[in-house]
Amino acid sequence: MRLPGLYAILDASCFPDVTTMLAGAEELAHAGCSLIQFRDKYETAREVLELARELKQRVGTRAKLIMNDRADLCLAAEFDGLHIGQDDLSSGAARRIIGPERWLGVSTHNPEQIATADKTDADYLAIGPVFATSSKTNPDPVVGLDGVRRARKQTRKPLVAIGGITRATARSVIEAGADSVAVISGLLPDPRKSAEAFFEVLR
């Protein structure tokens, strides 16, 4: 598999309402984002599924959609893949649920986790936080660019770097060995304009 340089994350908690979030997703797609992860950790499963289906309808023909955490909702919304963290389902259990065709990504935060995830059939690994981030209430320790370099040496799987990445730092993260940079708050408040600016840096 080949990851795009920009891995957009659509976090529902970063938007004032559903309408703004859905509009943001369309703006990302218009800008050329071909991979968008949907993250919503606060609504009920029913509400998340409704939003996911709406996202699929609006941008599913222009971008691959990745569900955060929920393998069941990934299937129900007919998303293209699933991303799991260290406290979620095991990669083996997730793969059995979503099947062999959908993409599976796993978050890692240290060399031990990378080594373990590298032995699974995950399609890509995420490493971070690279820099300090405000998108999580209890973030793992910052790994820095050196952490990205170490991760690159440990795995041949596609590598997504995440955590506090801005337009000013994106190129250095790619040069450290990441195939893609995951961005959340850096795409706000104007998703289309911000995504286009990242594309300029990542070309």
Order of alpha helices (4+ residues) and beta strands (2+ residues): beta-alpha-beta-alpha-beta-alpha-beta-alpha-beta-alpha-beta-alpha-beta-alpha-beta-alpha
